[in-house]
Amino acid sequence: MAIMTKTKRQLTIRVQFNRNFQEYNTTKKRYRLAKGSAGSGKSVNTAQDYIIKLGDMRYKGANLLCVRKVAESNKDSTYAELKSAIYKIYGSDYRKYWTIKASPMSLESKITGNQVIFRGMKDDGQREKVKSITFDRGKLTWIWVEEATELYEADVDILDDRLRGNLDFNTNLYYQMTFTFNPVSANHWLKAKYFDVKHPDIFTHQSTYLQNRFIDEAYHRRMLMRKARDPDGYRIYGLGEWGEAGGLILTNYTVEEFDSNPARFDYMINAQDFGFNHANAIGEIGFRDGELYLCREIYEFEKDTSELIQIANSKGINKKLRMFCDSAEPDRIKMWRKAGYYAEPVVKEPGSVAAQIDYLKQTRIHIHPSCINTIKEIQQWKWQKDEKTNTFLDKPVNFFDDAMAMLRYSIELERRKGQQGRKRRENRTTAF
């Protein structure tokens, strides 16, 4: 489907869209939700839709706020998608029509004066900044919440309160919040608030990679591989359906803000699961009274070890802490040690994965809201299912589990400390 429009400077632009987003792009309902599979094109479509409207004189006075739970995550998601849309729509002449700033991230149409800004909702400080947003021209009319499952309902309520006031200066304008996300759990508040009710102000949309005519054949093959290995995960990330709560491995966790000052913990460690095509996950973890606190994460794709070390250095990961790593990669462990990190392999033995999972299930886990990728993984980490008997097996699904492997490695000191304690008790010849 192609959309053609003219700007104030008589530039005719032609944009290719997937036809299934036509109603989504034209609705003016206050709440617009795009629930879809990975690769469905929902984020690309949303970015193109906004760039066309923000550069159209009919919408002069409109301004867009893009939100992720962690503000910095906008750089590789909403900011990158909107820039890509500008390049695609305006071609090599984009500088005539848009001002693009990298620090702080912002976009401004030279035709309409409409602006785009980027914020996070990680803590009270960032939430307060959102409350005071103003623009030189026009009003905040549109909010795009990318990866909406990351946010609390209270975060969205704060954002919703920003869309208010008279828009009589341009009768084409309207207030709207857009949510784009992969559905994770059927228990998520987004489902109850927007999908389980019928309301004249709510528009919901579902899309899958199968409807995206721009997806390549290699991606189709990858999704078919996931369908074979992880049918439940495929229903979420392949078909855009809500995930079932059954079969989850870990439910004993809380996502909450907490003081990550090292002084409050009994001790701290780092843990790392190596990856390249799949994620390389690093966690900074504290233990207090036997409970696990995930303070920070690094979660990167297609980065070699030297690049990851640079990232860890830039983020101030403590080199003095022991770093428990996947023992299958001794060369990478050696590189981390040369860089000054106290990296060491996790001792693997028969049944160690099951033992680690068993220990995690008995440990209270606290996850800082900034650890968005760990949160996504833990919400969908499940046992394998026997499709014939419809029963769960005592084996985890080996897919989208890199942060979970990092958590498994993190508890080695605690787990082995418990084993040593049991051995000492078993070897005692007296009660004291």
TORSEKOL-649865 format. One record per residue: residue in one letter; x, y, z of N, C-alpha, C in turn. Coordinates in steps of 0.02 Angstrom, whole numbers, plus 50000, padded with zeros to 5 digits. Layout:
AXYZXYZXYZ/...
***
This chain:
M500424994150000500005000050000500445006250000/A500305010949956500715017049952500305023049973/I500615027550010500295033750031500645039549997/M500275044049967500565049949936500305056149970/T500745060949981500535067250012500985072849988/K500765079049996501165084849977501305089050038/T501905091850041502105096250095501995103450073/K502135108050119502075115150105502515117250047/R503095113950040503565115649987503435111449924/Q502845108649918502635105049859503075098949844/L503325095849897503685089549889503175083849891/T503155079949838502715074249836503105068149861/I502835064849912503185059049939502735052849932/R503065047349920502705041049911503005036049960/V502585033150003502825028750056502465022050051/Q502845016650059502565009950057502365007850128/F501745005450136501495002950200501224995850191/N501204992150245500824985950245500084987650251/R499674984650209498974986450205498594985250270/N498824980450310498444978850371498484984450424/F498914989550413498954995050460498535001150440/Q498145000550386497785006350361497325009450413/E496905005450445496445008150496496815010650557/Y497355007150575497775009150632498055016150620/N498275017450558498585023950543498085029650540/T497455028150529496965033550521496525034750583/T496545030150631496115031050690496335037150730/K495835040550759495985046250802495765044950874/K495645038550889495465036850958496045038351005/R495885039851067496395042151114496925036751128/Y496735030451129497205025051144497255020451084/R497855020051056497985016050996498525010851014/L498335004551013498784999251036498944994450980/A499604993650967499834988950916500184983150950/K499814977750958500074971550987500274967050928/G500884964750929501084960750872501694956450884/S501824952150837502404947750841503034951650826/A503604948550841504234951450819504234951450742/G504484956850712504524957250640503864958650605/S503354960750643502704962050611502694968850575/G503174973050589503204979650557502844985050595/K502614983650656502224988550693502614994850711/S503244994050730503644999850749503855003850688/V504055000550635504225003950573503625007850547/N503045004650546502435007950523502275014050566/T502325013250632502155018750677502625024650665/A503265023250656503755028650643503595032350578/Q503445028650525503265031850462502635035950468/D502155033250503501515036750513501635043550547/Y502055043450599502185049750635502575054650592/I503085052450556503485057050516503075060350462/I502625056550431502185059550380501735064850411/K501425063250468500965067950499501315074050528/L501895073050558502255078650588502525083450535/G502625081050474502855085350420502295088050376/D501685086950397501095088950358500795095250390/M500695100550351500435106950377499745106150408/R499385100950389498725099850419498775098550494/Y499365096050515499465094450586499955099350619/K499995105250593500435110350624500225111550696/G500705111550741500555112350812500565105850851/A500645100150815500685093650849501415092450870/N501505089250926502175087250949502135080250979/L502685076650972502705069550992503215068351047/L503005064651098503435062251151503525054751143/C504145052351136504285045151132504555042751200/V504295037151223504445034851291504655027551289/R505205026151326505405019451345505485019451421/K505475013651451505585013351524506255016451541/V506775014651505507445017451513507555022351456/A507675028651472507715033951421508225032351367/E508805029551387509335028251339509135023051286/S508635018951302508415013751255508095016751193/N507875023051197507575026351139508075026851081/K508715027451098509225028551046509205023150992/D509145016951012509145011350965508455008850947/S507945012550968507255010350951506865016150920/T506525020150960506085025350931506485030550891/Y507045032850919507455037850884507725035050819/A507985028850821508245025750761507705024450709/E507115022250731506565020950684506315027350651/L506265032750690506025039050662506535041950614/K507175041550630507695043850584507665039850519/S507595033250526507555028950467506955030850423/A506405032550455505805034650418505935041150381/I506285045850413506455052150380506885050950318/Y507405046650325507845045150269507455041850212/K506995037350230506615033650180506125038250143/I505795042650180505275046850151505565052750113/Y506075055950141506335062150111506965061150071/G507255055150074507845053750034508445058050051/S508875059150002509495062850013509375070250030/D508775072750018508625079750033508325080650103/Y508395075650146508055075950211508255082050252/R508875084450244509105090250284508715096550268/K508405096850210507985102750192507345102750233/Y507145097050258506485096350288506495094550362/W507065091850386507095089750457507765091750489/T507715093750551508305094750593508355088750640/I508925085350639509025079450680509595080750728/K509465080350792509975081450843510085074950882/A510715073450896510875067250931510945068251007/S511125074351028511225075451100511005082551119/P510455083251156509995077851172509595075851110/M509355069751109508995067251051508365071451039/S508285073750977507685077450959507625077750883/L507025078750859506885079550788506415085550780/E506495089250726506045094950713505925095750639/S505305096150620505115097250551505225104650533/K505605105950481505725112850458505115115550421/I504655111250403504045113350368503525115850418/T503405111950470502865113450518503105116250585/G503745115150600503985116950667503805111750720/N503475106350700503295101050748503925097450772/Q503915095450836504505092450866504385085450893/V504935081850902504925075250935505455075350989/I505265073251050505745072651105505705065651134/F506195063751175506265056851199506395056951274/R506025052651310506085052451383506035045251408/G506195044451473506125038051507505685038651568/M505495032951597505075032851657505385028151709/K506055028251713506405023451755506315024851829/D506295031151848506275032851920505865039251930/D505805041351992505405047252008505675053451975/G506335053951969506625059851937506415060451865/Q506425054851828506225055051758505475056251751/R505085053551797504365054651795504195061951806/E504555065251850504435072351863504605076551802/K505125074651765505305078451705504765078051652/V504435072251648503895071451600503315076151616/K503205077351680502645081551700502735088851680/S503355090851666503485097951652503655099251579/I503485094551534503645095451463503225100951432/T503545105551396503205110651356503565111351289/F503235114351241503525115351175503475122751156/D503955125051116503945132051094503335133551051/R503145128651011502565129550966502085123750975/G501455125250979500955119950984500945116651053/K500685110451054500605106851117500835099651109/L500925096351165501055089151164500385085751148/T500355082751089499725079651066499775072151062/W500375069651047500455062451036501015059651079/I500905053751106501405050151145501475043051116/W502095041151103502235034351079502615030651133/V502295025351160502615021151211502835014751176/E503485014251164503765008251132503945003151186/E503854996651169503944991351218503534992851281/A502894993851270502454996351322502404991651383/T502534985251373502494980551430503024982051483/E503524986251466504034988051515503764992751569/L503254996551553503015001851598502504999351648/Y502495002651706501965001451755501335005151732/E500775002951757500145006451742500175013651768/A500495014651826500555021451854500975025951808/D501475023051773501865026951725501425029651669/V500995025151644500555027051588500045032251611/D499815031651672499335036551698499645043551701/I500285043851719500635050251721500685053251650/L500845049051602500885051351533500205053451506/D499695049551522499015051051499498785057951523/D498985059751584498795066251612499095072151574/R499635070851535499955076351498499545078251436/L499095074051414498705075551353498045078851373/R498075085351378497475088951398497515096151375/G496945099451372496915106451352496575107451285/N496425113651271496055115551211496495115251149/L496245112151096496605111651032496255115650977/D495885120750996495495124550947495925128250896/F496565129250911496995132850864497105128850800/N496965122250801496995118250740496515112350748/T495955112750713495425107750722495615100850695/N496185100250660496415093750636496765089750690/L496955093050745497355089750796496915085750844/Y497215080850876496875076550923497405073650971/Y497175071651029497625068451078497625060951067/Q498225057951071498255050751062498885047851094/M498795042151128499355038251153499405031851112/T499995030351088500105024351049500565019551087/F500365013351091500755008151125500955002851074/T501595001351069501824995951026502204990951070/F502064984551060502364979551103502244972451078/N502684967851101502564960651094502204958451157/P501634955151152501284952951212501694947651248/V501714947951313502094943051352501624938651392/S501354941351446500924937351489500194939651483/A499754934751483499034936351482498814939851546/N499254939751597499094943151660499324950351661/H499614952751607499884959551606499304964651610/W499444970151644498924975251655498674978251589/L499084978451537498864981251473498274977551445/K498284970951453497734966851427497084968551463/A497114968751529496504970051569496234977151556/K496684981951547496474988951542496224990851473/Y496524987951421496364990151353496074984851307/F496204978451321495984973251275495374969351299/D495294969151364494734965251392494094969351400/V494114975551377493524979851382493374982851313/K492754984751303492564988451243492444995651262/H492795000251229492735007351247492825011451183/P492425016651174492465020651113493135024251102/D493535024851155494175028351149494765023651138/I494625017051131495165012151126495155008851057/F495735008851023495815005150961496385000150970/T496244993750960496764988750967496894985450899/H497514983450889497724980650825498214974950838/Q498144969550800498614963950805498924962650737/S499584961450737499934960150674500454954750685/T500644951350631501154946150635501654947050578/Y502224943850586502734944150533502484941250468/L501974936850471501694933850411501334938950367/Q501124944550397500784949850360501264955150334/N501904954650353502394959750335502724957950269/R502534961350217502804959550150503524961550140/F503814965050189504514967150183504994962550220/I504734957250252505154952550288505504947850239/D506134946350252506524941950207506404934550223/E506604930350178506494923150185506884920250243/A507474922850256507884920350312507524921250378/Y507164926850385506794928150447506224923150453/H505894921650399505354916650400505624909850423/R506214908050398506514901650419506694901750493/R506934907450517507104907950587506494907050631/M505934910150612505324909550651505044902450649/L505124898950593504914892050590505334887650636/M505974889450643506404885750689506154886850761/R505964892950776505704894150843505044890450854/K504624890250803503984886750809504104879450827/A504634876450799504774869350812505074868450882/R505494873050903505854872250967505454874851026/D505044879951014504704883351070504014885451047/P503534880851044502864882551019502524888151059/D502614888151125502294893351166502614900151151/G503274900351145503604906551128503414909051059/Y503314904351012503114906150945502424909450944/R501984907150987501314910150990501354917551010/I501854919251051501944926151072502324930051020/Y502934927751004503394931450961503294930150887/G502914924950870502774923550800502064925350779/L501594924550825500894925850808500604931750845/G500984934650892500744940650927500174939250975/E500144933151001499604931451049499854932251120/W499394933251166499574933851236499864927251261/G500374927751303500694921751330500284918751386/E500314912151392499974908751446500414908951509/A500084909151566500454909351629500734902551648/G500444897251624500654890551642501354888851618/G501714884951657502374882651637502944887451649/L502804893251680503344897951695503814894951746/I504454895851736504954892951780505024897151844/L505064903651837505164908051894504574912751903/T504274912651960503744917551977503914921152042/N504464919352073504664922052138505114928152131/Y504894932852089505294938852078504854945052084/T505174950552099504844956952104505234962052063/V504884965852021505204971451986505074977652027/E505594980652052505514986352098506154990452099/E506074996752118506645001052128506934999652197/F507594999552201507924998452265508615001852264/D508885002952323509535006052330510065000852310/S510465002452259510964997652235511664999352261/N511705003452313512345005052344512654998552370/P513284997052350513604990852372513614989852447/A513604995352485513654994852558513054991252589/R512494990952554511894987852583511874980252573/F512324977652533512314970452518512844966752559/D512724960352570513214956052602513824955352557/Y513704954652492514244954652443513924955552374/M514354957052324514124957952256514564953952208/I514274951952152514644948452099514404950952031/N514784949251979514554950051910514454943051881/A514014942451833513904936151798513814937451724/Q514024932751683513994933951610513854927451572/D513374927951526513244922651478513464925251410/F513934921851378514214924251315513714923251258/G513744927851210513324927251151513574931851096/F513324931051037513464935450980512824936250939/N512624930850904511994931150868511404931250917/H511464927450971510994928351026511324933051076/A510964935451125511204940851167511784938751212/N512244943451223512754942851275512474946551335/A512364942951390512044945851449512524946251507/I512584952251535513004953351594512574956451648/G512654953951709512264956651765512714958451823/E512544963951857512874965851919512374964351975/I512554959852020512074956952067512314957552138/G511864959352183512014959552254511614954252291/F511894951852345511544947052388511494949852459/R510904949152486510784951552554510294946752588/D510504944052644510074939352682509814933752637/G510234931452591510034925852548509594927752489/E509434934152481509014936452426509444939552371/L509224938852309509604941052251509334947752226/Y509784952452213509594959052187509974960252122/L509614960352065509924962052001509924969651994/C510504972651998510554980051999510614983051930/R511014979751887511134982451820511224976651771/E511094978151708511204973251655511544976451595/I511914972551559512144974151491511884968551447/Y511564970351392511224965451350511334967551278/E511804964251244512014966551178512014960851128/F511844962451066511884957751010512454959750963/E512754954650933513254955650880513814960350901/K514064959350962514644962950987515184957951004/D515804959350980516344954850999516594956551069/T517054952551095517254953251164517574960051178/S517984962551132518304969051143517784974651147/E517264974151105516734979251107516344978851173/L516214972751196515854971851259516264974451318/I516904973451316517334975951370517314983551371/Q517314986651313517254993951309516594996351339/I516054992751323515404994651350515404993951426/A515674988351451515714987251523516124992651557/N516684994551526517104999851554516725006451556/S516365007951502516005014351498515445014751550/K515165008951567514625008751616514875008051687/G515535007651696515815007351762515695000851799/I515664995251762515594988751795516214987551839/N516084985651900516624984951950517084979051933/K517704980551918518184975351899518404971151959/K518314973652019518544970052078518074964252097/L517474964352070516994959152086517154952752047/R517024947052077517084940752040516564940651984/M516754938451925516304938051868516244930651847/F515674927651861515564920651843515314920151771/C515674916251731515544916051659515424908851635/D515134908451576515034901951543515714898651531/S515814892751557516464889251552516614886751482/A516114887051437516214884451369516634889151326/E516794895051352517164900051313517794902251350/P518294897951358518894899751396519294905551365/D519294906051299519664911551266519364918351283/R518704918551286518374924951303518484926651376/I518474921751419518624922951489519324925851496/K519794923151458520484925551460520524932851439/M520144934851388520134941851366519864946451421/W519344944251455519074948251510519574948951567/R519944943651580520454943951633521014948751613/K521214948551549521734953151526521514960451531/A520854961451526520584968251531520504970551603/G520684966151650520674968051720520084965651759/Y519644961651728519054959051763519214952351796/Y518904951151852519014945051890518564939651863/A518654937951799518224933051765518444926051779/E517974921551790518134914551803517554910251778/P517704904051759517184899651732516744896751787/V516114895851771515664892151816515804884751808/V515914881351863516054874151860515404870551842/K515424867051785514844863351763514924855951780/E514374852851795514374845851814513694842951794/P513634836351792512974833451775512434836051822/G511884838451792511324840851831511404847851859/S511944851551839512054858151868511524863251847/V511284862751786510764867451764510134866651806/A509924860451815509334859051856509434861351927/A510044860351954510194862452022510174870052029/Q510434873551978510424880851979509704883451976/I509294880451933508594882551928508234881251994/D508364875552023508044873852086508224878952140/Y508854881052140509074885952190508744892752177/L508714894752113508394901052096507664901052117/K507324895452109506614895052126506504895852201/Q507014894452241506954895152313507234901852339/T507454906052293507764912452311507314918152292/R507224922852337506834928852321507254933252275/I506984935052217507354938752166507054945752159/H507484950852164507274957752155507614960452092/I507234963152046507504965551982507374973051976/H507904976851965507824984051956507464985351890/P507004990251887506624991551826507044993151765/S507664995451776508094997051719508334990851682/C508264984951712508494978651681507934975851637/I507764979451585507174977951545507214971351508/N507814969451487507884963151449507824957051494/T508094957551554508004952051602507274951151619/I506924956851626506214956551642505824953051586/K505984954751524505644951451467505764943951468/E506384942051480506544934851478506204931051535/I506234933851596505964930251653505214929551648/Q504884934151613504164933851605503944928251559/Q504404925751517504204920551469504634914351473/W505084913951523505524908051529505104902151554/K505054897051512504584891551527504924884751522/W504574879851551504764872851542504544870551473/Q504914865951444504714862851382504054859051393/K503664858651340503004855451345502964849551298/D502724844051323502584838151282501904839251249/E501914840551184501304842251148500824836351145/K501084830251150500654824351147500254823451212/T500604824451268500264823351333500024829851364/N500224835651333500034842251358500284843351430/T500884840651445501184841451511501874844651503/F502084848051556502734851351554503284846551577/L503864847151544504434843051560504904846851607/D505374843351638505854846551683506454849051645/K506334852051588506864854951547506644861851524/P507064866951533506874873651510506914874151435/V506504878551406506554880051334507214883651322/N507614880951277508274883851264508224889151209/F507864894451224507774899851175507604906151214/F507904911751195507784918151229507894917351304/D508484914751322508614913251392509314915351414/D509594920451380510274922551394510344925951462/A509864930351479509874933451545509724928251599/M509334923251582509194917951631509814913751645/A510224912651594510864909151606511314913451650/M511314919951638511704924451680511484923951753/L510824923751765510574923051833510784916351863/R510774911051822510974904551847511704904651871/Y512134907851831512834908151851512934912451914/S512504917351922512594922051978512524918952047/I512154913352051512014910552117512504904952136/E513044904152098513504898652111513804899052181/L514014904952203514304905652270513794903752323/E513184906352315512644904952364512474897452363/R512414894652304512214887652298512744883052327/R513374884252310513904879852334514044880952408/K513924887052431513984888352503513484884052541/G512874883452513512374879252544512564871852542/Q512874869752485513094862852480513634861252531/Q514104866052539514644864952586514374864552657/G513874868752671513574868552738513244861752752/R512894859052700512574852552708513094847052719/K513654847552680514184842552687514494842752757/R514604848852782514894849452848514434846452901/R513774847752893513304845052941513294837352938/E513334834752875513304827552867513924824152897/N514494827652896515124824752921515234825752995/R514794829353029514884830553100514774824053140/T515174823253191515074817553237514764819553302/T514694826453311514354828953370513844834053349/A513434836053395512904840853379513184847953376/F513784849053401514054855853403514744855953370/
***
